[in-house]
Amino acid sequence: MYSKTEAAYLILKEVKKPLHVREIIKIALSRNMIETKGETPWATLASELRAENKRKTKRGLGLRFVLLGKNTWELTELTYPHLKREETKK
């Protein structure tokens, strides 16, 4: 099992195109990548993606995800390939 954000990263990396959070969750659930008990896992994912971006921005780290439209996300490495994703400082 993966976290919702890690599953989103793996799915977006594979499909190489922007997806809405509902589609990401649909794929993740169909592949048994995540478990969810809530009624709105897509809303949770959208919140978690925003929180990750906020946290990484505050720490001065590169972002993995880019918000392209209302709850439609893509990987930074696909949208802006000239930017290298920085790993978490140890």
Secondary structure as GFF3:
##gff-version 3
##sequence-region A 1 90
A	DSSP	alpha_helix	4	15	.	.	.	ID=ss1
A	DSSP	beta_strand	19	20	.	.	.	ID=ss2
A	DSSP	alpha_helix	21	30	.	.	.	ID=ss3
A	DSSP	alpha_helix	41	59	.	.	.	ID=ss4
A	DSSP	beta_strand	65	69	.	.	.	ID=ss5
A	DSSP	beta_strand	72	75	.	.	.	ID=ss6
A	DSSP	alpha_helix	76	79	.	.	.	ID=ss7
###
